[in-house]
Amino acid sequence: MLGLDIHGEIPMRLRHLARLSLAALLCFVPLAGFAQSGYREPPDALKAIVDAPRTPQASLSPRRDLIAFTGMPGLPGIDVVAQPELKLAGIRIHPKVFARSNFTFGDDLWLVDVTSGKELRIEGLPKPLSIAGGAWSPDQKYYAFNQVEPATGINTLWLVDVASRYARLLTRESLNSVSGRGWRWMPDGSALLVNLRAAGEGALPAVDGTPTGPNVQQTGSDGRVTSIRTYQDLLSNDAQAKQFEYLLRSQPALIDVQGKVTRIGAADLYVGLEPSPDGRHILTQRITRPFSYLVPFSSFPRVIEVRDRSGKVTHTVAKLPLVEGLPTGNDAVPTGVRRVEWRNDAPATLVWAEAQDGGDPAREAAVRDIVYQQAAPFSGKPQVLAELSMRYAGTNWGRGDLALLTEYWWKTRRYKTWRLQPDVVGAAPKVFEEGSAEDRYADKGSPVTTLDARGQSVLLTSTDGAQIYRIGDGASPEGDRPFLDRQAIESGETTRLFHSSGQQYERPLAMLDTNASRILTTRESPTERPNFYLRTLGSDAAPVALTKFAHPTPQLRDVQKELIRYKRKDGVDLTGTLYLPPGYDAKRDGPLPLLMWAYPAEFKSAAAASQVTDSPYRFNAISYWGPLPFLAMGYAVLDDPSMPIVGEGDAEPNDTYVQQLTANAEAAVDEVVRRGVGDRNRIAVGGHSYGAFMTANLLAHTRLFKAGIARSGAYNRTLTPFGFQAEERNFWQAGNIYAAMSPFNHADKIKDALLMIHGEQDNNSGTFPIQSERMFAAVKGLGGNARLVMLPNESHGYRARESIMTMLAESNDWLEKYVKNAKPAK
């Protein structure tokens, strides 16, 4: 035992001996304890999946006769992902381009004629093309996009003349897209409303690391309980706050289609610019100090105003204070004005909601929310549109005598939709429909909308105005079969116009006329990649293929897929999608090593938890992100097996989380073994985020699995003390639940091999990288078997090709060692 001298220091001789002893000790540390450097590559079969072609993004034109396709390149390299970015006020910013961090941009742009399927190429595009986002003008004369090049600092607006199919640079002035896309079309299509970089701001304020004093926070003792989520990337000092102000500050402007720039007012910290449907007013939102070190910028104080086209403030809607936390519960909202927006079907009418219960779901109140409207010039008293017993969830606007307003209460998962006549004075709202948001089988689909002449999204009605249309998933015990219905507004009766067949999965995307004689769909099958089709309803003619995207992974075209059904021991029906390698036969080849990949979900009823949530006729898309690549390595895969956590009535789902999770896993394992495709001694479980949390729990509480793969998870719920996932209660209200659910607390029970992968810069709420680091340390310290892979410069979802390759290489090695080559069960 080392002694201390009278000054509390180790004597020189003993310190020398201690250094020698430490050096000797380090020589005998197992190699597994040292970090591994260098990215890795998986076998060629997995590399081919990473580099498979990606599906283009599509945008239908306002007249619904053209589709703009944006080609998507392969994964960016780590050199791109590692470019400088600043993490400020809850967002990540490329400081060079004044834009949110993004590492994948469109590298091609073309048009397709909806009637003929003819491909129309565009001349004059910038090279190399790097599209961050695009949008049609309301009159369809133009297609705009912004070209973003992080390496050079370019963030500029381009315009495609649709008639000539020629692209040109609209202005050399740089955009600021920190708070959003940074631009949008004016309703008449003659100009775009943009956020430009503020002029004369100088250089980015430096953060030299030298503190100017302590960072002080203080709270009062008012006795109020509020929930503050565990946000990432927050401000931590005033130097960062000044950087955030510098990067967010923008100059509103109008740019006409000839490139003329007209500035609107002065530069400020704008987080919203929205023109009224008539184009005469602009709804602006800007944030102000004081900023916070506890919440992201979306909760900072803000001023909501209406301005004219010169930038002059004509009406102040609200001045909202800083919001640092809400009352407990997922139905909690801030007090005061919220969800301020223009009414799409009126020239210039504001709509917003205000809580009547203090935003506190625990407070008894017959009316929770009131929804108001107020028309320009905003001098009259706001009109009450609806008084709601639940929270306002949004409105589909149609016309002066038709709007569908929905309210929702998370606690019960109930919703109610009201039919309004917003221009009819004294007209009372009528219940249009109501039900459970969990009940997929009863879902009538979403109302179909279209763009009007001003580019506003409004309800699409039949020619006589008496009917609307709805597109839905068509969930059923046989799987999803999408549909298109026509619904009478007065009676609510529906007529089915289209229903996907039982041999393919075909989903309506848009109606090409008001009577639904022609519709645009995507169609797919297990071996056919989704492609766009033109279908004429009421005709025997076969649908016309508009695109012919090739199979991205033809080597796995003949993968076998089956939607399987089985029961939990308490009678809850479960499902999962079972994938088997091409050519495999269970009777001939025997059980395979199997990977189960899942994500738990909470329900308020066992009936809803038992519903089927997939289709056996969807395309077998083999993405590098999920578990399916391991089909190429000879594994069977059970993808998305049901993991319902049910809490009926007054019970909370998480009260019996571990018991239900274990029962779900036991039922899934029993089923794959019963079918002869799985071997009890060669099954692994995995998941991402909340699926990683599930994985660690299953290894802690069962011996069903030989190995687990947990990516970017959270394992200690005391680090998310104000709720997580669907859990509303805070740690001090349900400490025993937090403790029971935390696999960190049961790390001593983990006896099987656990691989953890995590992005070093994870920005997801709750899944701090330290979650994986501490979980690994616990398993290691308790003599367990674990491996931790931290990916540099990666967030919650991994982006660089090198990171994805390493993720697959590590996962493949883990499965090979602990699952595929494990001794088969007797």
N, C-alpha and C positions, 0 to 999 in steps of 0.2 A: 504494500500500500504506500502510495506516494505521500510524503509529508509536505507541509507548507512552511516557509520561513515566517518570521514575524511580520513581514510586509505582505504576506499573502501570495507570494510568488513561488513557483517551483525552483528549488536550488539548481544552479547551473549543472552540476554533475548529474542530478537526477533527470534534468531536461534532456541532456545528451543521451542518457540511457533510454529515455522514453522515445526519442526519435529513432534510435536503433531498433527498439522493440516494434515501433509502428512500421518501420520499413520492412522488418522481417514478417510482420503480420500481413502487409499488403502483398508480399510475394506469394502468399498462399490463398489469396482470395480467388474463388472459382472464376474462370473466364466468363461465365454467363453473367457475372455481375458487371462487366465492362460494357461500355457503349459500342455499338457497331456503326461504322461510318460507310458512306457510299450507298447510292440507290441500287436497287436490285431489279432483275427482270425475271418474270415467271416463264414457264415453258411456252413454246411457240403457239400451242393451241389456245392459251389464254391471251397472249399478245395479240393474236389475230382478232379477238373480240374487242380489245381495247381500241384497235385501229380500224374497226368496222365503220363504214360510211354512216353519217348521222342524218336524221330526217330533216328536210328543209322546214322552215316556218312559213305559214301561209296567212294571207290577209285578203279577205273578200272585199271587192270594191263596193261603194255605196249603191251603184245601180245593179250590183250582183251579177255582172256579166264578165268580170275579170278577176283573176286571183294573182296577187303579187307573192312570189316565192323568194325567200331569202335563204341562200345556201349556208350551211353551218360547217365550219372546218373541223379538223380533228382537235384533240386536246392540246392546249397550250403547253409549252415547256416550262420548266421550273424557272428559267431565266425571265420569262414573262410574268409568272405569278410572283416572283420575288422582287418585282419592281417596287420602288418606294410607295408606301401608302401611309396615310395618317389615320389613327383611330381616335375619333373625336365625337363626343356627345351622342354615342350610340351608333355611329355609322363609320364606314371606312371610305376614305376619299383618296383618289389619285390627285395629288396636289398639282401635277403638271397640266392636267387637262380640266381641272375644276369639275370633276364628275365622280359619282359613286364608283367604287372599285368594281371593275368588270374585266374579265380576262379572255372572254370569247366573243368575237364579233363576226357578223355575217360577211362572207367572202364572195358572194355572188348574189345577183338580183335579176329576176326575169318575170315576165307576165305570161299567163295562160288564159286563152279565150275559153269561157265556160261552155259555150255552145259547141264549139268544134274540138276543143282540147289542144288547139294549135299553140305552140310555144312561141312567144314574142320576145326577142332579145332586145336589150337596151344598149345604146351607144353612149360614149362619153363618160362612163363611170370612172371614178378615181381609181388609180392603181398604186399600191394594192388596195382593194376595197376592204373597208373595216366599218361595217354598219352597226351602230348601237341600237337603233330603233327607227321605225318608219310609220307613216300614216298617210292615208288618202285625203285629198281635199274634199270637202262636202260636195262640190260639183263634179268631182272625178276628173278634172282636167289635169291634176298633178298628183304625184306621189312624192312626199318629202321624206328625207332621212338625214340623220346626222352621222357624219364620218368622224370616228374617234380613233386617234393613234396615240396611245400612252407614251410611246418612246419619243415622239417628236412634239407632243403637247398640242396636237391638232384636235379641235372639237368644233366642227363647222357644219353648217346646214346646206344640204343639196336638194335640188328639185329635178324630178323627172317629168318632162312634158309627155303626157300619155299619148297624145295624137301622133307626135313625131318619134316617140320612144327614144328621146335624147335627154341625157342628164347634164346638169350644169351646176356649178357652185353658185349658191344664192348670195352669199356674203362672206367676206373674209374675216369679219368680226367673230370672235370666239364666243361660244355659248358657255353658260354656267349651268350644269345639270347636277349639282350637288343635292338639291332638295327634290329632284324628280327628273323627268325626261328633259325639261328645260325649254320645251316649245310645244305649241299646239296650234291647229288651224283656227282662224276666225270663222264664224258661221257662214259668211258669204263667199269664202274661198279665195278672197282677193289678197289676203295677207296672213301672216303667222304672228302670233303673240309669243314672244321669246324672253328668256332670261339671258342677258349678255353679261360677260365679265365686267365688273365695275372698273371704270377707268380711274387712273391716278391713285391707285392704292399702294403703289410701291411693291417692295418684295415681301415675301411671306415672313411674318415675325419669327425671329429665331427663338429656339428654346435651347439655351446653352447648358442647362442642367444645374446652374448655380441657383440655389433657392433664395428668394427674397424675403422669406419668413415662413412661419408655420401655416399650414392649411387648416383652417378652423371651421368646424360645423357645430351647430347648436340646435337643440330641440327644447320645446317647452314642456310643461307638465299638465296638459289640458285633459289628460285621461282618455283621449280618443285613440282607438285601435285602428291602424291603417296597415294595409298590405303593400310592401315594397318588394317588387320582384328583383331577382338577382341579375341585373343587366350587365352587359360587358361593354367595353370600349368607351367608358364614360370619361368626362372631363375630370382632371384631378388637380389642376392648378390654374391660375389666371393666365399664365403664358399659353397654355393650351386653349383656353377660352378665346384669347386674341387670335390664335391661328384659326379657330373655328369661325369666328366672325369674318376674318379675311377671306376665307374660302367660300363661305355661304353668301356673302354680300353680292348682290346682283343688280343689274340695271334692266328694268322692264322696257320692252321696245316692241314696236310693230315693224315687220319687214314685209313689204309688198312683194308680189311675185316677180317684179323686175329687179328686186334687190335693194330698193330704197329703204333706209333705216330711219324710223321716227322714235326717239326716246320718249318714254312715258314717266314723267315725274323724276324723282331722285332715286339713287341706288339705296337699297336697304336690305335687311335680313329677311328676304321673302322666302316663304315656304309654300306659297300657293298663289297662282294666277289663273283665274277662270273667267272667260268672257261670258256675258249673258247670251241667251239664244238669239236675241235681236242684234247683238254685237255692239250695243251702245254703252254698256257698262262693263266694268271689270271687278270681280270679287277678288280681293287680295287678302292674304294672311301673312303677317310678318311677326317674327319673334323678337322679344326684348329681354333685357336683363331684369332681374337677377337670374343667372344661369344656376344649374344645380350639378352637384357631384354625385347625386343619387339616382337620377333618372335621365333618359335620353332627351334629345331636343324636342321630340314630339310633345313632351310635358312641360316645356318651358313656357313662360308667359307669352301671350300672343295678342295681337290686335287684328281684328277682322273688320275690313272696311269695303265699301263700294266706292269705286272711282270712275270718273269719266275717261274718255279716251286720251285726254291730255295728262291724266295722272292726278287730277284734283279730287280730293276726298269729298264725296257728296253725301255719304251716310256712314256712320260708325255702327256696325252690327253689335260688336261686343269687345270688351277688353278682359281677357281671361287671365287669371293668376297662375303662378307656378303650381303644379300638381305633383306633390311628392307623396304618392301613395293614395290608395282608395280604401273604402270600407271593405271588410272581409267578404269574399264571395265573388264568383265569376259573373254575377249579374250586377256588380257594382259599377257605377259610372261617375264621372265628375259632375259637380253641380254647374248650373248655368247653361249657356248656349252650347250645343254640340251638333255635329253632323250638318254643318251649314252648307247648302248647295243651291244651285239654280233649279227651278222646276223646268224640266226639259221641254214640256209642251206649251210653255207660256213665254211671251217676249222677254220679260224681266221680273220674275217673281222668286223671292228667296224662300227657302223652306229650312226649318231646323227643329230640333227637339230640345226639351228641357225637362230634367228630372224633377218630380214633385215629392219624392221621398228622401231628399238629401243625397240621392245616389246610393243609398244604403238598402240592400235587399232584405236586411233583417228588420227594417222598420215597417210596421203595418201601414198599408196605404191602399185605398181603393183605386186610385189613379197613380200609376208609377211615372208615366211620361205624358207630356202634352206635345203634339206636333203642331207647329204654327206655319203660316205662310204670310208673306207681305210683298205686295207688288210695288214697282217703281211708281212714284218717286220716293217711296218708303217713308212717307209722312203720316200715313194713317195708322190706326191701331192694328197690330197683327191679328189675323183671323185664325181661330182655332180650327184645325183640320180634323184632329182626332184626339180623344182622351183614351189612353191605353192602360190596361192593367198589367202589361208586361213592358219590356224594353222595345223601343223603336228599332226595327231592323232594316228599314229602307222601303222605297216605293218604286214601282214600275209605272211611269207616267204614260198616258195615252192621249187624252184630249180633255176638254173642259168638263165633260160628264163621265169620264172614265179614268180611274187610277186605282191600282192595287197596292195597298199599304200593308206591310207585314210587321207584326210584333212577335217577340220570342222571349221565353224564359228558360235560361240554361238549366236551372235547378231541376226542373221537371221535364225538360226537352220538349215542351209544348210550344206550338206556334199558332197564330191566327192571322188570316189575311182578310182585310176589309176592302170592300168596293166603295170608293169615294166618287163624289161628283164635285170636284174642287171649285168649279165656277158657278155652281148652283147654290145660291144663298139659302141657308136653312135645310139643305138636303142632309139627312142623317146617314152616317156610314152604315153599310149593310155587311154582315158576315158573308164572305165569299167562300171560305173554306177554313178548316182548322184540323189539327191532329198532332201526332208525335213526329218530331224531326228524325227519330230513330227508326220509324216504321218505313223501310224502303219499299216494301210490297204495296203499300197504300199511296205511295208518292205519285201525284198526278203530273209531275214534270214541271219544268220552268216555263213561264210565259215567253213566247217568241217575240223578240224585239227587232226593229229595223232602224235604219238611219233616215231621218227626214231630210228635207231639202237644206236644212241648216246644220246637218251633221249631228243632230241630237238623237240619242237612243230613245225610241218610243215603242209602245205596244203595237204589234202588227195585228190589224183587224181585217176581217173579211170585207169584201166590197160593200156590203150593206151595213157594215159597222156593228153588226149584232153579235159577232163571234170573235174570239181570240184563238190563238194556236198555242200548243204546248209540246215541248220535246222532253222526254224523260228516259231514264235508264231501263225502265221495264223490268225491274227486279222481280224475281219469282223463284220458287224452289228449284226450277230447272236452270237457273242462272239468268243473267241480264239479257234482255231482248229489247233494244231501244225502240221507241215509237214516236210518231207524230199524231197528235189529236187536234181536232177542232172542238172548241167548247163554246156553248151558248152562254152569253154573259148573264142573261136574266135567269134562266133555269139551272145553269151549271151542267146540263147534260153534255156528254162528250160523244164524238164520232171518231172512230179510229181511221186515219187516212193511210198510215204506214206502220208496219210492225216487222222488225227484223226476223228473218227466217231462222229456223232452228239449225241450219247448216253453216251459216256464216254470221259474223257480227257486223251489222251495218247500222251506222248512226247518222240520223239527219243532222245537218249542220245549219242549213239555212233554206228558207223558201225563196224561190226565184220570182214568184208573183203572189199577189194577194189571195188568190184562190187555191194555192197549193197544187197547181197542176204540174209544176216542175220543182224538184228539190235537189239540193246539193248534199251529198252524203260522203262519208268515208266507209269503205268496206274492207274487211279483213277476214282471214281464216287462220287456223293454226300454222299453215305453211305460206300464207299470202300476206305480205306486208301491207299495212294500211295505205290505200290509194284513194284518190278523189273520184267520185262518180256523179254523173248527171242522170237522174231518174225521172221519168215521166209517170205520174200516178194515174191509175185508171187505164193503163195501157199494158199490153202483153209484151211490149218491146223490152229487150234486155237493157239494163243500165249501161250508159256509155262511159268508158274509162277515160278520165281526163289526164291522169298521170300514170306512169308505169315505173314507180320506184322499185329497184331491184332488191332482192333479199340481201340484207346486210351481212348475214352469216350463213351462207349456203351450206357450209360444212355441217351445220346443225339443223338443216331444214327438216329432217325426219325425226326430230325429237318427239317423244310420245308425251301427251298431256291428258290428264283426267281430273275432273272436279270430283273429289271424293267427299263422302258424308259419313259421319260417325257420331257417337254420343259421349258426352261426359257422364261420369258415374252418377251425377244428380239429375240426369235426364236432359240437360241442355244439348240441343243439336249443334254440332260443329261441322265445319267444312275446311277444306284446304285444296290447293292445286298441286297434284303430284306430277312431277316431270321425271321421265326415264330416258336414258341415252338411246340414240338411234340403234335399232336392231336388237334391243334387249328383250329377252323373254324370261320371265320369272321362273317358270317351270324348268326351262332348259338351263338357265345360267345361275339360278339361285339368288339369295339375297345380296344386295349391294351395300357398300358403305353409303351412308345417307346424311345429308345436310338439311337441317330444318331451320328456316329463317322466318322470323315472326316479329310482330309489333302489337302489344296489348292494346285493348280499347275498352272504355268504360261504358256501361249501359245501365238504364233504370228499369229495364224489364228483361226477363229471360227470353220472352218471345222475340223481342227485337234482336237480342244477341244471337238467336238461332237462325237468323235469316241469311240466305246465301248472298255473297257480295262479289261474285266474279262470274265469268262466262267461260264455258269450255271451248268456245269458238273464237276467242280472241287470238291474235297473232302471238306466236312464241318468240317474243322479243328478248333476245339474249343480250342483256346489258352488262357492262363491266361492274355496275354499281351493286347489283343484287347478288343472289346466290347461284343464278343459272349458269354462269361460266363453268362451274365445276361439273356440269354434265359432260363437258369436253374432256374431263379427266376421269370419267368412269363412275361418277357418283350419281345416286338418285337424289332428287331434291324435292322436299315438301315446302312449297312456297306459301307464305301467308296463311298458315293454319290458324283457325280461329283461336284467339286468346282473350275471350270476353271476361271482364271483371264486372259482375252484376251487383247492383245494390237497389233492391226493390223497396218501394214505399219510403219509410223514413230512414232506412239503412243506407249507409254510404258504401259505394263499391269497394273502396280500399280497406274497409273494416275486416275483410277476409281475403285480402289480396294474395297472400302467399298460398293459402289453401286452394283458392280458385286457379291460380296460375299453375300450381302443381297438378291439379286435376286435369287442366287443359293439356298439359304436356304428356301426362300419363295416357290420356285417351289417344293422342296423336301417335305416340310410340306404339301403343297396342295395335292401332289400325295398320300402320305400315308393316309391322311384324306379321299380323294376321294375313295380310295380302302377299306375304312372301317376298316383298321387295326390300325390306329392311332387316338388319341383324341387330339385336338388342345390344350387342357389345361393340357395334361400329356405327354409332349415331352421334352426330355433333349438332349443336344448336348455336345460332348466331343472330345478330341483329344490330341495327344502328340506332344511336340516340336512346329513346325509351326502349327500343329492342335490345340494346346493350345492357341496360338496367335489368331487363327481363332475363337476359342470358346469365348474368352474374347471380341473380336470385335462384335460377334453376340449378346452377352448379352448387350453390350453397345449401339448398334445401332438398335436393334429390341426387341420386346416382344414376339417373336415366341416360346421361350423356358422357361419352369418353372425352369430349373436348368442347370448348366454347370459344366463339369469336365475338368479341364485344368492341364495337367501333363507336368512339365519341360519346361515351355514356356518362351518366351521373350515378354514383354509388353510395353517397352519404347524404341523406336527405336533411341533415341539420345544416347543410350548406345552401339549401333552398328553403329557408324556414317559413316563408310566406306563401307556401303552396307550390305545386308542381303539376304538370300535365293537367288532369281534370280534378285534382285535389284542391278543394276550396279552403279547408281549415288550415290555420297556421300551426307551427310546431308546438306552441304553448297551449293550443286547444286540443291537439291530438298527438302528443309526444310519443305515446306508446305505438301509434300507427306508424309514425315516421321511423321509429326505431326498428319495428318489426319488418318494415319494407326495405330498409337499407342493407344491401348485401355487405357493405363495409363492416357492419356490426356482426356479421356471421362469416367473416373471412376465414375463421379457423375451421369452418365446416367444408370449405372448398377443397375437395380431394382430387378433382380431375383438372386437366390441363386448360388454363385460361389464357387466351391471346387477347391482349388489349391494344387497339390502335387508336390514335387520337391526333388531331391537328394541333400543332403547338400554339396556333392563334385562333382557337375556336371562339366564335362570337355568339354562339347560341346561349340564350338565357338558361343558366343552371348547369350547363355541361362544361364548366371550367376545365382546362387541361389538368389542374391540380386534382380533379376527381380521379382520373386514371392514375396519376402519379402516386397518390396516397393509397389507392386500392392495390396497386402493384406492391408498394412497400409493405402493406399489411400482409398480403399473401406470401411475399418473400420472407418477411420476418417470422411468420408462423410456420415456415417450412413447406409451403405449398409450391405448386408448379405453375408458373406464370411467365409471360413475356410481354414487355411493353415496347411498342413502336411509336415514337413521336415524330410526326411528319412536319418538317420545317415549312413555314409560310403558308400552312394550310388552315382553313377555317373549319366550320362544322361539316361542310361537304368538301371533299378533296377535289382539286382542280387541275393540278399539273399532271402531265403524262407520266413523269417519273414517279410521282406519289402513287398514282393508280397502279402502275406496274409493281411498285414495292408492296402495296397493299395486297395484291393478288399473289405475289411471290411468297410473302409471309404467311398468308392464309393457306396457300397450297401446301407449303412445307409443314404447317401445323397439322393439317388434316392428314397428310401422308404419314406423318410420324405417329399420331395418336389415334387415328380413326381407320384409315384404309389398311394399315398394317397391324392393327390390333388383332388379337386372337379371336376368331369368330365365337359367338356364343354357342354353347352346347345345345 
